């Protein structure tokens, strides 16, 4: 499969797919709102905990906004939101890639220098 097809966001326009997208988008947005409310209770101490806290809040906010945009897309199918969803999808893929590489580096660091 070419890379261009993997990096493309397929927007659902059928009624059945949009109803499913409304439920999925609302579930993702609600879960991210819950996680953000729980993150506000965490009081980090130290540089590493502050860094993890900031990254976690940013990731939860990104996925929450993406879920809200998917919910709005599923309900109303506005044309202006297509650009936001495509750009957001690429950013979410980039965040997942960065988290994966960072996890791999930390595992390798632990295995090689323990």
SULTA-V33213 format. One record per residue. N is the residue number from 1. SS is DSSP state (a for helix, b for strand, c for the rest). Layout:
n=N ss=SS
n=N ss=SS
This chain:
n=1 ss=c
n=2 ss=c
n=3 ss=a
n=4 ss=a
n=5 ss=a
n=6 ss=a
n=7 ss=c
n=8 ss=c
n=9 ss=c
n=10 ss=c
n=11 ss=c
n=12 ss=c
n=13 ss=c
n=14 ss=c
n=15 ss=a
n=16 ss=a
n=17 ss=a
n=18 ss=a
n=19 ss=a
n=20 ss=a
n=21 ss=a
n=22 ss=a
n=23 ss=a
n=24 ss=a
n=25 ss=a
n=26 ss=a
n=27 ss=a
n=28 ss=a
n=29 ss=a
n=30 ss=a
n=31 ss=a
n=32 ss=a
n=33 ss=a
n=34 ss=a
n=35 ss=a
n=36 ss=a
n=37 ss=a
n=38 ss=a
n=39 ss=a
n=40 ss=c
n=41 ss=c
n=42 ss=c
n=43 ss=c
n=44 ss=c
n=45 ss=c
n=46 ss=c
n=47 ss=a
n=48 ss=a
n=49 ss=a
n=50 ss=a
n=51 ss=a
n=52 ss=a
n=53 ss=a
n=54 ss=a
n=55 ss=a
n=56 ss=a
n=57 ss=a
n=58 ss=a
n=59 ss=a
n=60 ss=a
n=61 ss=a
n=62 ss=a
n=63 ss=a
n=64 ss=a
n=65 ss=a
n=66 ss=a
n=67 ss=a
n=68 ss=a
n=69 ss=a
n=70 ss=a
n=71 ss=a
n=72 ss=a
n=73 ss=a
n=74 ss=a
n=75 ss=a
n=76 ss=a
n=77 ss=c
n=78 ss=c
n=79 ss=c
n=80 ss=c
n=81 ss=a
n=82 ss=a
n=83 ss=a
n=84 ss=a
n=85 ss=a
n=86 ss=a
n=87 ss=a
n=88 ss=a
n=89 ss=a
n=90 ss=a
n=91 ss=a
n=92 ss=a
n=93 ss=a
n=94 ss=a
n=95 ss=a
n=96 ss=a
n=97 ss=a
n=98 ss=a
n=99 ss=a
n=100 ss=a
n=101 ss=a
n=102 ss=a
n=103 ss=a
n=104 ss=a
n=105 ss=a
n=106 ss=a
n=107 ss=a
n=108 ss=a
n=109 ss=a
n=110 ss=a
n=111 ss=a
n=112 ss=a
n=113 ss=c
n=114 ss=c
